[in-house]
């Protein structure tokens, strides 16, 4: 094996729940540093020696810096990667803060592996953490609040938000910006294509996610380690209230978590030099990073060619098929994020291998953009326990805007560059056949998909519609006026897909009414 072959040598996780006996209220930096220390120790060599050799610390962007104008109510570091570095005895040549999106962990692994193979770096630490649960508690408490502000300074490659395809004018004008609204539109589009009733669809989503909760119930790092039945997930209740049709609370990512995860990669030569045992080495056999266009520019709102193609390409590069996988972890912020892969790969909800190694975002937890770092860590641990087997990690960002896939194994392999450009061309060709959209429209449209928003009291307060113009089929994004009780009630109590409704330009965006 070439000394430049990249290998994953250490993984680590840290977490705390509010009701833990030893709960300390750690900051995101401290949670990330805890995960980094665990990853350095996991490598089986001297942690201090390994830390001293780190050339690159790349951090997943925290939620509190993932939106324009976002604030950190308790303060934050001005150089998150280097704040972690100071805690673990690392002074890297490069510090990177990645763009927004849950694809970040897998993308960073692929990028770091390529940099190692090219001789640009020898050791990389990839890390991320969130303390949203602790922040929420401290903000609601009368107790003194800590100041997590840190002025570290030093070199930092801040890659910015990268929200160009996430936030586009028509979505801003119609206030369709939150992930739950965008995913709900995709979810109903898939339901319509499959011809499922609302009741059957909710049952299908519950059948998909119930097995995930059983995995989370056994995971010591899970934020909500409770196994939930299909009936429990499919039934509205005070604890499982509607969020945005078709989603109930337990079917969406749980962001109130305190979790961190880290991965250490090294060149094979450096790993040998530092004494990392061979049985700690895990190789990246396949990978792919692809993107989708903005929501309304897609050919099918209920599918993701980028996600399906990324997984297929990663498997092809690894030289295996889906049946050769032993572990699978598909990003599960919402059911549709899993289904866009399982539909194309023929994976069933009750696949005996399972569709997660962590327990999934609604049950293990959704630590901002960093969930898949935990999935990679648990995948590495599982593969070491079964040498020679393969594991898949599918990492999703935005509203299925970006997808990164990785195939891992303890089997040695040389670095294998992928061909994302050719794969992206395939994805773009699919969307080139899409219907397009109308920036301004007035008149009758047919409902392609929709969602209804619900408050904490369980009452609907808003609705979003994607309609299709009768002449050329172009899409129009519109909202129900909050004062239009009749239209809102109709969307909340009946299935409007395929129904003819009326849209008109408003001061901002479009409004939709029944007639």
C-alpha positions as CSV (number, residue, x, y, z in Angstrom):
1,X,0.0,0.0,0.0
2,X,1.3,3.5,-0.9
3,X,2.3,5.7,2.0
4,X,0.0,8.3,0.5
5,X,-3.1,6.1,0.8
6,X,-5.7,7.9,3.1
7,X,-7.1,5.9,6.0
8,X,-9.6,6.7,8.7
9,X,-7.7,5.9,11.9
10,X,-9.9,7.3,14.7
11,X,-13.5,8.2,15.4
12,X,-15.1,9.7,18.5
13,X,-18.4,11.0,19.8
14,X,-19.5,13.1,22.8
15,X,-22.9,13.9,24.1
16,X,-25.0,14.8,27.1
17,X,-28.7,14.9,27.9
18,X,-30.3,17.4,30.2
19,X,-31.4,14.6,32.6
20,X,-28.0,12.9,32.7
21,X,-26.6,12.6,36.3
22,X,-23.3,14.1,35.1
23,X,-24.8,16.8,32.9
24,X,-22.4,19.8,32.7
25,X,-23.9,22.1,30.1
26,X,-21.0,21.9,27.7
27,X,-20.5,24.4,24.9
28,X,-20.3,23.4,21.3
29,X,-16.5,23.8,21.4
30,X,-16.2,21.6,24.5
31,X,-18.4,19.0,23.0
32,X,-16.4,19.1,19.8
33,X,-13.1,18.9,21.7
34,X,-14.5,15.9,23.7
35,X,-15.3,14.1,20.4
36,X,-11.8,15.0,19.0
37,X,-10.1,13.6,22.1
38,X,-12.1,10.4,21.8
39,X,-11.1,10.1,18.1
40,X,-7.4,10.6,18.9
41,X,-7.6,8.0,21.6
42,X,-9.5,5.6,19.3
43,X,-6.7,5.5,16.9
44,X,-4.7,3.4,19.3
45,X,-1.5,5.5,19.1
46,X,-0.2,8.2,21.4
47,X,-3.0,10.9,21.3
48,X,-0.6,13.7,21.9
49,X,1.8,12.6,19.1
50,X,-1.2,12.2,16.7
51,X,-2.6,15.7,17.6
52,X,0.8,17.3,17.1
53,X,0.8,16.0,13.5
54,X,-2.6,17.4,12.5
55,X,-2.2,19.6,9.4
56,X,-5.9,20.4,8.9
57,X,-8.9,20.8,11.2
58,X,-12.1,21.1,9.2
59,X,-15.2,21.9,11.2
60,X,-18.9,21.4,10.3
61,X,-20.7,24.8,10.5
62,X,-22.9,25.1,13.6
63,X,-26.6,26.0,13.2
64,X,-26.1,29.3,15.0
65,X,-23.9,30.5,12.1
66,X,-25.8,28.8,9.3
67,X,-28.3,31.5,8.2
68,X,-27.9,35.2,7.2
69,X,-27.9,37.3,10.3
70,X,-27.9,34.3,12.7
71,X,-26.9,35.0,16.2
72,X,-25.3,33.0,19.0
73,X,-27.2,34.1,22.1
74,X,-24.4,32.8,24.4
75,X,-21.5,33.8,22.2
76,X,-19.3,31.7,20.0
77,X,-15.7,31.3,18.9
78,X,-14.3,33.4,16.1
79,X,-12.4,30.4,14.9
80,X,-14.2,27.2,15.9
81,X,-11.6,24.8,14.4
82,X,-8.7,26.4,16.2
83,X,-10.7,26.7,19.5
84,X,-10.9,22.9,19.4
85,X,-7.2,22.7,18.3
86,X,-6.1,24.6,21.4
87,X,-8.0,22.1,23.6
88,X,-6.3,19.0,22.1
89,X,-2.8,20.3,21.6
90,X,-3.1,20.8,17.8
91,X,-1.9,23.8,15.8
92,X,-2.8,22.9,12.2
93,X,-1.5,24.7,9.2
94,X,-5.1,25.0,7.9
95,X,-8.4,25.6,9.6
96,X,-11.6,25.3,7.6
97,X,-15.2,26.2,8.4
98,X,-17.4,24.3,5.9
99,X,-20.6,25.5,4.2
100,X,-24.1,24.8,5.4
101,X,-25.6,21.4,4.9
102,X,-25.8,17.9,6.3
103,X,-23.7,16.7,3.4
104,X,-20.7,18.4,5.1
105,X,-19.3,15.5,7.1
106,X,-19.1,13.0,4.2
107,X,-17.9,15.7,1.8
108,X,-15.1,16.7,4.2
109,X,-14.0,13.0,4.6
110,X,-13.8,12.7,0.8
111,X,-12.0,16.0,0.4
112,X,-9.5,15.3,3.2
113,X,-8.8,11.8,1.8
114,X,-8.1,13.3,-1.6
115,X,-5.8,15.9,-0.1
116,X,-3.9,13.2,1.7
117,X,-3.5,11.1,-1.4
118,X,-2.2,14.2,-3.3
119,X,0.4,14.8,-0.6
120,X,-1.1,18.1,0.5
121,X,-1.6,17.0,4.2
122,X,-0.7,14.1,6.3
123,X,-3.3,14.2,9.1
124,X,-6.8,15.7,9.2
125,X,-9.3,16.2,12.0
126,X,-12.9,16.6,11.0
127,X,-15.2,17.7,13.8
128,X,-18.6,19.2,14.5
129,X,-20.9,19.7,17.5
130,X,-24.1,21.3,18.6
131,X,-25.4,22.3,22.1
132,X,-28.9,23.5,21.1
133,X,-30.6,21.7,24.0
134,X,-28.3,23.4,26.5
135,X,-28.7,26.8,24.9
136,X,-32.5,26.5,25.0
137,X,-32.4,25.5,28.7
138,X,-30.1,28.4,29.6
139,X,-32.2,30.9,27.7
140,X,-35.3,29.8,29.5
141,X,-33.7,29.8,32.9
142,X,-33.2,32.6,35.5
143,X,-29.8,31.3,36.3
144,X,-26.6,33.2,35.2
145,X,-25.8,32.4,31.6
146,X,-22.3,31.5,30.5
147,X,-20.4,33.5,27.9
148,X,-19.1,31.1,25.3
149,X,-17.3,33.9,23.3
150,X,-13.7,33.0,22.3
151,X,-11.3,35.2,20.4
152,X,-8.8,32.8,19.0
153,X,-7.8,34.4,15.8
154,X,-5.4,32.8,13.4
155,X,-5.9,31.5,9.8
156,X,-9.4,30.4,9.0
157,X,-10.8,29.4,5.6
158,X,-14.5,30.3,6.1
159,X,-16.3,29.0,3.1
160,X,-19.4,30.9,3.7
161,X,-23.0,29.8,3.9
162,X,-23.3,28.2,0.4
163,X,-27.1,28.8,0.4
164,X,-27.4,29.8,-3.2
165,X,-29.6,26.9,-4.2
166,X,-31.3,26.7,-0.8
167,X,-32.7,30.2,-0.8
168,X,-34.0,31.6,-4.1
169,X,-36.2,34.6,-4.8
170,X,-39.6,32.8,-5.3
171,X,-39.2,31.0,-2.0
172,X,-38.2,34.2,-0.2
173,X,-41.2,36.0,-1.6
174,X,-43.6,33.2,-0.5
175,X,-41.9,32.6,2.8
176,X,-41.1,29.0,1.9
177,X,-37.6,28.8,3.6
178,X,-37.8,26.4,6.4
179,X,-36.7,22.8,5.7
180,X,-40.0,21.3,7.0
181,X,-42.0,23.2,4.4
182,X,-39.8,22.3,1.5
183,X,-39.6,18.6,2.6
184,X,-43.3,18.5,3.0
185,X,-43.9,19.7,-0.5
186,X,-41.6,16.9,-1.7
187,X,-43.3,14.4,0.5
188,X,-46.7,15.0,-0.9
189,X,-45.4,15.0,-4.5
190,X,-44.0,11.5,-4.0
191,X,-47.3,10.4,-2.4
192,X,-49.3,11.7,-5.3
193,X,-47.0,9.9,-7.8
194,X,-47.5,6.7,-5.9
195,X,-51.2,7.2,-5.6
196,X,-51.2,6.9,-1.8
197,X,-54.0,8.2,0.4
198,X,-53.1,10.6,3.2
199,X,-53.8,7.9,5.8
200,X,-51.8,5.2,3.9
201,X,-48.9,7.6,3.4
202,X,-48.7,8.4,7.1
203,X,-48.7,4.7,7.9
204,X,-45.9,4.2,5.4
205,X,-43.8,6.9,7.0
206,X,-44.3,5.4,10.4
207,X,-43.3,1.9,9.2
208,X,-40.1,3.4,7.8
209,X,-39.1,5.2,11.0
210,X,-40.2,2.8,13.7
211,X,-37.2,0.5,13.1
212,X,-34.9,3.6,13.4
213,X,-36.2,4.4,16.9
214,X,-35.4,0.8,18.0
215,X,-31.7,1.4,17.0
216,X,-31.7,4.8,18.8
217,X,-33.1,3.1,22.0
218,X,-29.8,1.2,22.2
219,X,-27.4,4.0,21.4
220,X,-25.8,5.7,24.4
221,X,-25.4,9.0,22.5
222,X,-29.0,9.2,21.3
223,X,-30.9,12.3,22.4
224,X,-34.3,10.4,22.5
225,X,-33.5,6.7,23.2
226,X,-37.1,5.5,23.1
227,X,-38.4,2.8,20.8
228,X,-41.7,3.8,19.2
229,X,-44.3,1.7,17.5
230,X,-45.8,2.2,14.1
231,X,-49.1,3.1,15.7
232,X,-47.5,5.6,18.0
233,X,-45.6,7.4,15.1
234,X,-48.7,7.4,12.9
235,X,-51.2,8.7,15.4
236,X,-51.5,12.4,16.3
237,X,-51.3,13.1,20.1
238,X,-50.3,15.8,22.5
239,X,-46.8,14.5,22.3
240,X,-46.9,13.8,18.5
241,X,-48.6,17.0,17.3
242,X,-48.8,18.0,13.6
243,X,-46.0,20.2,12.4
244,X,-46.5,20.6,8.7
245,X,-48.7,18.2,6.8
246,X,-47.9,15.3,6.4
247,X,-45.5,15.4,9.3
248,X,-46.2,14.7,13.0
249,X,-43.5,15.7,15.5
250,X,-41.9,12.3,15.8
251,X,-41.4,12.0,12.0
252,X,-39.0,15.0,11.8
253,X,-35.4,15.6,12.9
254,X,-34.9,16.4,16.6
255,X,-32.6,19.4,16.8
256,X,-32.7,19.9,20.5
257,X,-29.5,17.9,21.2
258,X,-26.1,18.2,22.7
259,X,-23.8,16.1,20.5
260,X,-20.4,16.2,18.9
261,X,-18.5,13.8,16.6
262,X,-15.0,13.7,15.1
263,X,-13.0,11.7,12.6
264,X,-9.2,11.5,12.2
265,X,-7.7,10.6,8.8
266,X,-4.0,10.0,8.1
267,X,-1.8,8.9,5.3
268,X,-0.9,5.2,5.6
269,X,2.8,6.2,6.0
270,X,2.0,8.6,8.9
271,X,-0.3,6.0,10.5
272,X,2.5,3.5,10.4
273,X,5.1,6.0,11.7
274,X,2.8,6.9,14.7
275,X,2.1,3.3,15.5
276,X,-1.6,3.2,14.6
277,X,-2.5,-0.5,14.6
278,X,-3.7,-1.9,11.3
279,X,-6.9,-3.1,12.9
280,X,-7.9,0.5,13.4
281,X,-7.6,1.4,9.7
282,X,-10.8,1.9,7.7
283,X,-10.7,2.8,4.0
284,X,-13.0,5.0,1.8
285,X,-13.7,2.7,-1.1
286,X,-16.3,4.8,-2.9
287,X,-17.6,8.3,-2.8
288,X,-19.7,10.9,-4.7
289,X,-20.8,14.5,-4.2
290,X,-23.8,15.7,-6.3
291,X,-26.3,18.6,-6.2
292,X,-29.8,19.3,-7.2
293,X,-31.2,22.6,-8.6
294,X,-33.5,24.8,-6.6
295,X,-36.8,23.2,-5.6
296,X,-39.1,24.4,-8.3
297,X,-36.5,23.6,-11.1
298,X,-36.6,19.9,-10.5
299,X,-38.2,17.4,-12.8
300,X,-40.0,15.5,-10.0
301,X,-40.4,17.1,-6.6
302,X,-40.8,13.7,-5.1
303,X,-37.5,12.2,-6.2
304,X,-33.8,13.1,-6.0
305,X,-31.6,12.0,-9.0
306,X,-28.6,13.5,-7.1
307,X,-29.1,11.3,-4.0
308,X,-29.8,8.1,-5.9
309,X,-27.0,8.7,-8.4
310,X,-24.5,9.6,-5.6
311,X,-25.2,6.4,-3.9
312,X,-25.0,4.3,-7.0
313,X,-21.7,6.0,-8.1
314,X,-20.1,5.4,-4.7
315,X,-21.1,1.8,-4.8
316,X,-19.8,1.4,-8.4
317,X,-16.5,3.1,-7.4
318,X,-16.2,0.6,-4.6
319,X,-16.9,-2.3,-7.0
320,X,-19.9,-3.6,-5.0
321,X,-23.7,-3.6,-5.1
322,X,-26.3,-2.7,-2.5
323,X,-26.6,-6.4,-1.6
324,X,-22.9,-6.4,-0.6
325,X,-23.5,-3.8,2.2
326,X,-23.5,-4.9,5.8
327,X,-24.4,-1.5,7.3
328,X,-26.4,1.4,5.9
329,X,-27.0,4.8,7.2
330,X,-29.3,7.1,5.1
331,X,-29.8,10.7,6.2
332,X,-33.3,10.7,7.8
333,X,-34.3,14.3,8.7
334,X,-37.7,13.5,7.1
335,X,-39.0,10.3,5.6
336,X,-38.7,11.6,2.0
337,X,-34.9,12.0,2.5
338,X,-34.7,8.2,3.0
339,X,-37.2,7.3,0.4
340,X,-35.5,9.1,-2.5
341,X,-32.7,6.5,-2.0
342,X,-34.6,3.4,-1.0
343,X,-37.1,3.8,-3.9
344,X,-34.3,3.8,-6.4
345,X,-32.2,1.1,-4.8
346,X,-35.1,-1.3,-3.9
347,X,-34.5,-1.1,-0.2
348,X,-37.4,-2.0,2.1
349,X,-38.3,-0.3,5.3
350,X,-37.8,-3.6,7.1
351,X,-34.5,-4.5,5.5
352,X,-32.8,-6.8,8.0
353,X,-29.6,-4.7,7.8
354,X,-31.5,-1.6,8.9
355,X,-31.3,1.8,7.3
356,X,-29.4,3.5,10.2
357,X,-26.5,2.7,12.5
358,X,-27.2,5.6,14.9
359,X,-31.0,5.6,15.2
360,X,-31.8,8.4,12.7
361,X,-32.3,12.2,13.1
362,X,-35.7,12.1,14.8
363,X,-34.5,9.7,17.5
364,X,-30.7,9.7,17.7
365,X,-30.9,13.4,17.1
366,X,-30.2,16.0,14.4
367,X,-27.1,17.9,15.6
368,X,-27.4,20.6,12.9
369,X,-25.2,19.9,9.9
370,X,-23.1,17.3,11.8
371,X,-25.4,14.3,12.0
372,X,-23.5,12.2,9.4
373,X,-20.2,12.6,11.3
374,X,-21.9,10.4,14.0
375,X,-23.1,8.0,11.2
376,X,-19.5,7.7,9.9
377,X,-18.2,7.1,13.5
378,X,-20.7,4.4,14.2
379,X,-20.1,2.9,10.7
380,X,-16.4,2.7,11.3
381,X,-17.0,1.0,14.7
382,X,-19.3,-1.5,13.2
383,X,-17.0,-2.4,10.3
384,X,-14.0,-2.9,12.7
385,X,-16.2,-5.4,14.5
386,X,-16.8,-7.3,11.2
387,X,-13.6,-7.0,9.2
388,X,-13.9,-7.1,5.5
389,X,-17.5,-5.9,5.3
390,X,-18.8,-2.8,3.7
391,X,-20.8,0.2,5.1
392,X,-22.7,3.0,3.3
393,X,-23.2,6.5,4.6
394,X,-25.6,8.8,2.7
395,X,-25.4,12.5,3.8
396,X,-28.0,15.0,2.7
397,X,-28.0,18.8,2.8
398,X,-30.7,21.4,2.4
399,X,-34.0,20.1,1.1
400,X,-32.2,17.3,-0.7
401,X,-30.1,20.0,-2.4
402,X,-26.7,18.3,-1.9
403,X,-25.9,14.7,-1.4
404,X,-22.6,13.1,-0.4
405,X,-22.2,9.3,-0.3
406,X,-19.4,7.2,1.1
407,X,-18.6,3.5,1.1
408,X,-16.3,2.2,3.8
409,X,-14.5,-1.0,4.7
410,X,-11.5,-2.3,6.6
411,X,-10.3,-3.9,3.3
412,X,-7.3,-2.1,2.0
413,X,-7.7,-0.1,-1.2
414,X,-5.7,2.5,-3.0
415,X,-7.3,6.0,-3.3
416,X,-9.9,6.0,-6.0
417,X,-10.7,9.4,-7.5
418,X,-14.4,9.6,-8.6
419,X,-15.9,11.3,-11.6
420,X,-18.5,13.6,-10.1
421,X,-18.6,15.8,-13.2
422,X,-19.9,13.0,-15.3
423,X,-22.4,12.0,-12.7
424,X,-23.6,15.6,-12.2
425,X,-24.2,15.9,-16.0
426,X,-26.5,12.9,-15.7
427,X,-28.4,14.6,-12.9
428,X,-28.6,17.9,-14.8
429,X,-29.9,16.1,-17.9
430,X,-32.9,14.7,-15.9
431,X,-33.8,18.1,-14.5
432,X,-33.5,19.7,-17.9
433,X,-36.7,17.9,-18.8
434,X,-38.5,19.6,-15.9
435,X,-41.6,21.8,-16.4
436,X,-40.0,25.2,-15.4
437,X,-41.7,27.8,-13.4
438,X,-43.7,31.0,-13.9
439,X,-42.4,34.0,-11.9
440,X,-45.8,35.8,-12.2
441,X,-49.1,34.1,-13.0
442,X,-52.8,34.7,-12.5
443,X,-55.6,32.2,-13.1
444,X,-56.5,28.6,-12.6
445,X,-53.7,26.1,-11.7
446,X,-53.8,22.4,-10.7
447,X,-52.4,21.5,-7.4
448,X,-49.2,19.5,-7.8
449,X,-48.3,19.4,-4.1
450,X,-48.9,21.4,-0.9
451,X,-48.5,21.5,2.8
452,X,-50.4,23.0,5.7
453,X,-48.6,24.5,8.7
454,X,-49.8,23.9,12.3
455,X,-49.2,25.8,15.5
456,X,-48.5,24.3,18.9
457,X,-52.2,24.3,19.6
458,X,-52.7,21.9,16.8
459,X,-54.6,24.4,14.6
460,X,-53.6,25.2,11.0
461,X,-52.4,28.7,10.4
462,X,-50.9,28.6,6.9
463,X,-50.6,26.6,3.7
464,X,-48.3,26.5,0.7
465,X,-49.2,25.3,-2.8
466,X,-47.2,24.3,-5.9
467,X,-49.6,24.6,-8.8
468,X,-49.2,23.8,-12.5
469,X,-50.5,26.2,-15.2
470,X,-52.9,24.5,-17.7
471,X,-51.3,25.8,-20.9
472,X,-47.7,24.7,-20.5
473,X,-47.5,23.0,-17.1
474,X,-45.1,25.5,-15.5
475,X,-45.0,25.6,-11.8
476,X,-46.3,28.4,-9.6
477,X,-45.5,28.7,-5.9
478,X,-48.2,30.4,-3.8
479,X,-49.5,30.8,-0.2
480,X,-53.0,30.7,1.2
481,X,-53.8,34.1,2.7
482,X,-53.9,33.6,6.5
483,X,-57.3,35.4,6.6
484,X,-58.8,33.0,4.0
485,X,-60.3,30.5,6.5
486,X,-62.3,28.6,3.9
487,X,-59.3,27.8,1.7
488,X,-57.1,27.0,4.6
489,X,-59.8,24.6,6.0
490,X,-60.2,22.9,2.6
491,X,-56.5,22.2,2.4
492,X,-56.3,21.0,6.0
493,X,-59.3,18.6,5.8
494,X,-59.3,17.3,2.2
495,X,-56.7,16.1,-0.2
496,X,-56.2,19.0,-2.7
497,X,-53.8,17.3,-5.0
498,X,-55.1,17.4,-8.6
499,X,-57.7,20.1,-7.6
500,X,-58.1,23.3,-9.7
501,X,-57.5,26.4,-7.6
502,X,-56.8,30.1,-8.4
503,X,-53.6,32.0,-8.0
504,X,-52.9,35.7,-8.3
505,X,-49.9,37.9,-7.8
506,X,-49.6,39.5,-4.4
507,X,-47.4,42.3,-3.1
508,X,-44.9,39.5,-2.4
509,X,-45.2,36.2,-4.2
510,X,-48.6,34.7,-5.0
511,X,-51.8,34.0,-3.2
512,X,-54.0,31.0,-3.8
513,X,-57.8,30.7,-3.3
514,X,-60.3,28.0,-4.0
515,X,-61.9,29.9,-6.8
